[in-house]
Amino acid sequence: MSTDGNKKQFWKRNTAKVPGSIQHVYGAQHPPFDPLLHANLIKAGNKPQTTPGGKPKKATTFQEFESITSDAWDVGDDDDELLAMAAQNLNIEVVMETANKVIENHSKQQEKQRQDDAGASELEEREEEDANEEEVEEEEEQGEEGEESTPEVSFASESSPLGDGRLVKSLSEAPIGSPKDVSLHRQQSLPHRPTIPMVARIADQNTSGTPAMTEREASRLDKFRQVLAGPNTDLEELRKLSWSGIPRQVRPITWKLLSGYLPANTERRESTLQRKRQEYFGFIEQYYDSRNDEHHQDTYRQIHIDIPRTNPLIPLFQQASVQEIFERILFIWAIRHPASGYVQGINDLVTPFFVVYVFEYIKEEVENFDVSSLQEETLRNIEADSFWCMSKLLDGIQDNYTFAQPGIQRKVKALEELVSRIDETVHVHMQQYEVEYLQFAFRWMNNLLMRELPLRCTIRLWDTYQAEPEGFSHFHLYVCAAFLVRWRKEILDERDFQHIPDQHHAHH
C-alpha cells in the first residue's frame, strides 16, 4: 500500500468514481490487509487469473469486499488467535498446523460437552425419582388432590436458576415431563423481563438474572480498558477494536472519543466535559425562550409533533422529561444550523446517544427505566453529551438536510449505481417493475436505517460507523447495498412493489 493510501482514507479516494471499486485498506475489513501475507497465500495457492494481454486481472469487486468482511460479525472463540496470526508472514505449513489445532480443540470441546450432558442426565434421573416419590406420598395423604401435581408444575420449579446461581441453558440441565414441554422450558430458562422488540436486550450482561460474560467477551473488554487507560488514547487502535463492536461497559467513553467530543488526552477530558456542558446550557438560556417567537414557532411546533413519534413502542421515550430533553436538543441544534434547520428524521438520531449515555449511570434495563430517579445533574450531563455527539454526527451529513436534501439525492444515486455493479439481476428486476431507488432508499439515508432496525442493532451498527472516518456517509452506502444483496431472493420474487414506501414490515 502506498504512503498516500495510508494518509487518505478509502472512502475519500476516487470520490468521482462510483462506490464499489474496493481497494485493500484498513477500516472496511478485519484484519487489516497485509501485502506480504497476501502474496504468500497467492504463491501457495493458484496463480491469479490473467487477461489475454498477460496482465493480472484486478480483483476490486464488491464480492471480494464482501468475502473479506464476512467474518467481521463472527463471535467465535478463535478470533483473537486468528487476528494475531494474520499479522505474521505465514506459510502453508503454519496454516495446516493451525487448522489441525482448531479441529483438535473442537473435538475436545465436543467430548467435554458429551461428558457434561451425561452427568446432567444422571442428576435428572435422580431428581425425577425424588419428585415421583414425593408425588406418591402426596397422593396417599391428599387422595385425589395429588393428581394436580403434574410434570409441568414440577418442571416449572426446576427451570429456575440452580442452587449454585447457574441458569439452565440447555435441555439436558432440567427434567422435562414430555416433548410438549420443550417450548415452555425454553421460556422459563430465560430471565423474566418485559419484552419490547424494538430495543430489547441492550442491558449489561452482568446484571442480575443474566449469564456472566464469556471468556472472549471479558478478553475484549480488557483490551478496550488497556487502550483507554493510557494518558493519551491511541484513537487508531481504538477504532480497530471498535469496528467489531464495543462492550457495553466502555461504550459511552468510546463513543465520545470516536466522535471527537472528548480529547485523546486523559487530563483534558474533565475540563472539556465541564466546558462543553456549560456551553450547551448557555445556549438553552440564550435561545430556548425564543421557541414561541413568530420566526421560530413553526420549527418548534414540528419538533413538538415529531418527538412523541420517536420510538413510540419504548416507554423510556414516552416520559415527559425525556421528551422535553429531546425538544431542547433538537431546537437548539436547529437554531444553530440555519442552513438546514430542523428536518423530520433528525429526531431519530438523538436516541442512540441518549440510550448509551443513560447506560453510563444505570445497571438495569433501559427501555422501562424511569429517568426521574436520576439526579438532576446526571440528566443534564446526559442531555449535553447527547447534543454534542449528535451535532458531531450531523456535521458530516448536514447536506442530507439542507434545502432539497442534495446529500440524500447523491447517496441514493450512488446506491443505485453500486447495486447495478454488484448485483445486476436485482437492479434489472427493479427497473423492469419501475421501482425507483428513491422510493425506499430515501428513508434509509434520511434516518440512517433507524426505522428498519431495532434500536439495539442500530447501536451495534453505530459502533462500526464511528470506527470509520466517514461511516455515517460513505460506509452507510455499503450497508444499504448489503441489505439489498441479503434479501435479493425476496426482492426477485416480488412483483408488487406498491408497499415499498411504507416499510414497517422491514423490522424482521
Backbone hydrogen bonds, N-H to C=O, Kabsch-Sander energy under -0.5 kcal/mol:
donor,donor_aa,acceptor,acceptor_aa,energy
6,N,2,S,-1.4
7,K,3,T,-1.7
8,K,4,D,-2.4
9,Q,7,K,-0.6
12,K,9,Q,-1.2
13,R,9,Q,-0.9
13,R,10,F,-1.0
15,T,12,K,-0.6
17,K,14,N,-1.7
21,S,18,V,-0.8
22,I,20,G,-1.4
22,I,60,T,-1.6
25,V,23,Q,-0.7
27,G,29,Q,-0.9
28,A,25,V,-1.0
38,H,34,D,-2.7
39,A,35,P,-2.5
40,N,36,L,-2.3
41,L,37,L,-2.4
42,I,38,H,-1.8
43,K,39,A,-2.2
44,A,40,N,-2.4
45,G,41,L,-1.5
51,T,55,K,-2.6
54,G,51,T,-2.9
57,K,49,Q,-2.2
59,A,57,K,-0.6
60,T,58,K,-1.4
65,F,61,T,-1.7
66,E,62,F,-3.0
67,S,63,Q,-2.4
68,I,64,E,-2.4
69,T,65,F,-1.8
70,S,67,S,-0.7
72,A,69,T,-1.9
74,D,71,D,-1.4
79,D,76,G,-0.8
82,L,78,D,-2.3
83,L,79,D,-2.7
84,A,80,D,-2.0
85,M,81,E,-2.3
86,A,82,L,-2.1
87,A,83,L,-0.7
87,A,84,A,-0.7
88,Q,85,M,-2.1
90,L,88,Q,-1.1
95,V,91,N,-2.1
96,M,92,I,-2.9
97,E,93,E,-2.6
98,T,94,V,-2.5
99,A,95,V,-2.5
100,N,96,M,-2.3
101,K,97,E,-2.0
102,V,98,T,-2.5
103,I,99,A,-2.3
104,E,100,N,-2.7
105,N,101,K,-2.8
106,H,102,V,-2.4
107,S,103,I,-2.3
108,K,104,E,-2.2
109,Q,105,N,-2.4
110,Q,106,H,-2.3
111,E,107,S,-2.4
112,K,108,K,-2.5
113,Q,109,Q,-2.3
114,R,110,Q,-2.2
115,Q,111,E,-2.1
116,D,112,K,-2.5
117,D,113,Q,-2.6
118,A,114,R,-2.3
119,G,115,Q,-2.4
120,A,116,D,-2.5
121,S,117,D,-2.3
122,E,118,A,-1.9
123,L,119,G,-1.9
124,E,120,A,-2.3
125,E,121,S,-2.3
126,R,122,E,-2.0
127,E,123,L,-2.3
128,E,124,E,-2.8
129,E,125,E,-2.3
130,D,126,R,-2.4
131,A,127,E,-2.5
132,N,128,E,-2.6
133,E,129,E,-2.4
134,E,130,D,-2.2
135,E,131,A,-2.1
136,V,132,N,-2.2
137,E,133,E,-2.1
138,E,134,E,-2.3
139,E,135,E,-2.3
140,E,136,V,-2.1
141,E,137,E,-1.8
142,Q,138,E,-3.1
143,G,139,E,-1.7
145,E,142,Q,-1.6
146,G,143,G,-1.5
147,E,144,E,-1.6
148,E,145,E,-1.6
149,S,146,G,-1.7
150,T,148,E,-1.7
154,S,150,T,-2.0
155,F,151,P,-2.6
156,A,152,E,-2.3
157,S,153,V,-1.4
158,E,154,S,-1.3
159,S,155,F,-1.6
160,S,157,S,-0.7
162,L,166,R,-2.5
165,G,162,L,-2.1
173,E,170,S,-1.7
174,A,171,L,-0.7
181,D,178,S,-2.4
182,V,179,P,-1.8
185,H,181,D,-2.9
186,R,182,V,-2.1
187,Q,183,S,-1.7
188,Q,184,L,-2.5
189,S,185,H,-1.8
190,L,187,Q,-1.1
193,R,191,P,-0.7
196,I,194,P,-0.7
199,V,196,I,-1.4
200,A,196,I,-2.3
204,D,363,K,-0.5
207,T,204,D,-1.5
210,T,207,T,-1.7
218,A,214,T,-2.4
219,S,215,E,-2.0
220,R,216,R,-2.5
221,L,217,E,-2.4
222,D,218,A,-2.0
223,K,219,S,-1.9
224,F,220,R,-2.2
225,R,221,L,-2.4
226,Q,222,D,-2.0
227,V,223,K,-2.0
228,L,224,F,-2.5
229,A,225,R,-1.2
230,G,226,Q,-0.6
230,G,227,V,-0.5
233,T,264,A,-2.4
235,L,233,T,-1.2
238,L,234,D,-2.2
239,R,235,L,-2.2
240,K,236,E,-1.9
241,L,237,E,-2.1
242,S,238,L,-2.3
243,W,239,R,-1.7
244,S,241,L,-0.7
245,G,242,S,-2.4
250,V,247,P,-1.1
251,R,247,P,-0.8
251,R,248,R,-0.7
254,T,250,V,-2.1
255,W,251,R,-3.0
256,K,252,P,-1.9
257,L,253,I,-1.7
258,L,254,T,-2.9
259,S,255,W,-2.2
260,G,257,L,-1.0
261,Y,256,K,-1.3
262,L,256,K,-2.1
266,T,231,P,-3.1
268,R,265,N,-0.7
269,R,265,N,-0.5
269,R,266,T,-1.2
270,E,266,T,-0.5
272,T,268,R,-2.0
273,L,269,R,-2.8
274,Q,270,E,-2.4
275,R,271,S,-2.3
276,K,272,T,-2.8
277,R,273,L,-2.5
278,Q,274,Q,-2.2
279,E,275,R,-2.2
280,Y,276,K,-2.3
281,F,277,R,-2.0
282,G,278,Q,-1.5
283,F,279,E,-1.7
284,I,280,Y,-1.7
285,E,281,F,-1.9
286,Q,282,G,-2.0
287,Y,283,F,-3.1
288,Y,283,F,-0.6
288,Y,284,I,-1.6
290,S,287,Y,-2.0
291,R,288,Y,-1.7
292,N,289,D,-0.7
293,D,290,S,-1.9
296,H,293,D,-1.3
297,Q,293,D,-2.0
300,Y,296,H,-2.3
301,R,297,Q,-2.5
302,Q,298,D,-2.1
303,I,299,T,-2.1
304,H,300,Y,-2.8
305,I,301,R,-1.7
306,D,302,Q,-2.2
307,I,303,I,-2.2
309,R,306,D,-0.9
310,T,306,D,-0.6
310,T,307,I,-1.7
311,N,309,R,-0.6
314,I,311,N,-1.8
316,L,367,E,-1.8
317,F,314,I,-1.2
318,Q,315,P,-1.6
319,Q,316,L,-1.0
323,Q,319,Q,-2.3
324,E,320,A,-2.1
325,I,321,S,-1.6
326,F,322,V,-2.2
327,E,323,Q,-2.2
328,R,324,E,-2.2
329,I,325,I,-2.5
330,L,326,F,-2.6
331,F,327,E,-2.3
332,I,328,R,-2.5
333,W,329,I,-2.1
334,A,330,L,-2.4
335,I,331,F,-2.5
336,R,332,I,-2.0
337,H,333,W,-0.7
337,H,334,A,-0.7
340,S,337,H,-1.3
341,G,337,H,-3.3
346,I,343,V,-2.2
348,D,345,G,-0.8
349,L,345,G,-0.7
349,L,346,I,-0.8
350,V,347,N,-0.9
351,T,347,N,-0.5
351,T,348,D,-0.8
354,F,350,V,-2.3
355,V,351,T,-2.6
356,V,352,P,-2.4
357,Y,353,F,-2.4
358,V,354,F,-1.7
359,F,355,V,-1.9
360,E,356,V,-0.6
361,Y,358,V,-2.1
362,I,358,V,-0.8
369,F,366,V,-1.3
371,V,369,F,-0.8
373,S,370,D,-1.8
374,L,371,V,-1.8
379,L,375,Q,-2.1
380,R,376,E,-2.1
381,N,377,E,-2.1
382,I,378,T,-2.3
383,E,379,L,-2.4
384,A,380,R,-2.5
385,D,381,N,-2.6
386,S,382,I,-2.2
387,F,383,E,-2.1
388,W,384,A,-2.3
389,C,385,D,-2.1
390,M,386,S,-2.2
391,S,387,F,-2.3
392,K,388,W,-2.1
393,L,389,C,-2.0
394,L,390,M,-2.7
395,D,391,S,-1.9
396,G,392,K,-0.7
396,G,393,L,-1.2
397,I,394,L,-0.8
398,Q,394,L,-0.6
400,N,397,I,-2.2
401,Y,398,Q,-2.3
402,T,398,Q,-0.6
403,F,339,A,-0.6
405,Q,402,T,-2.8
407,G,399,D,-2.8
409,Q,405,Q,-1.8
410,R,406,P,-2.5
411,K,407,G,-2.2
412,V,408,I,-2.7
413,K,409,Q,-1.9
414,A,410,R,-2.5
415,L,411,K,-2.5
416,E,412,V,-2.2
417,E,413,K,-2.1
418,L,414,A,-2.4
419,V,415,L,-2.7
420,S,416,E,-1.9
421,R,417,E,-0.9
421,R,418,L,-0.7
422,I,418,L,-2.2
423,D,419,V,-2.6
427,H,423,D,-2.0
428,V,424,E,-2.9
429,H,425,T,-2.2
430,M,426,V,-2.2
431,Q,427,H,-1.9
432,Q,428,V,-2.7
433,Y,429,H,-1.6
434,E,431,Q,-1.6
435,V,430,M,-3.4
436,E,434,E,-0.7
439,Q,436,E,-1.6
440,F,436,E,-0.6
440,F,437,Y,-0.8
441,A,437,Y,-3.2
442,F,438,L,-0.9
444,W,440,F,-0.8
445,M,441,A,-1.9
446,N,442,F,-3.0
447,N,443,R,-2.6
449,L,443,R,-0.6
449,L,444,W,-0.6
450,M,447,N,-2.0
452,E,449,L,-1.0
453,L,449,L,-1.2
455,L,198,M,-3.5
457,C,454,P,-0.7
458,T,454,P,-2.0
459,I,455,L,-2.5
460,R,456,R,-1.8
461,L,457,C,-2.7
462,W,458,T,-2.6
463,D,459,I,-1.1
464,T,460,R,-1.0
465,Y,461,L,-2.3
466,Q,462,W,-2.5
467,A,463,D,-0.8
468,E,464,T,-1.1
468,E,465,Y,-0.6
471,G,465,Y,-0.7
471,G,468,E,-1.6
473,S,470,E,-0.9
474,H,470,E,-1.0
475,F,470,E,-1.6
476,H,471,G,-0.9
477,L,473,S,-0.7
477,L,474,H,-1.1
478,Y,474,H,-0.8
478,Y,475,F,-0.7
479,V,475,F,-1.4
480,C,476,H,-2.2
481,A,477,L,-2.3
482,A,478,Y,-2.1
483,F,479,V,-1.7
484,L,480,C,-1.6
485,V,481,A,-2.2
486,R,482,A,-2.7
487,W,483,F,-2.0
488,R,485,V,-1.3
491,I,487,W,-2.1
492,L,488,R,-3.1
493,D,489,K,-1.7
494,E,490,E,-0.8
494,E,491,I,-0.8
497,F,495,R,-0.7
500,I,497,F,-1.5
502,D,499,H,-1.1
503,Q,501,P,-0.8
506,A,503,Q,-1.6
507,H,504,H,-0.9
508,H,505,H,-1.4
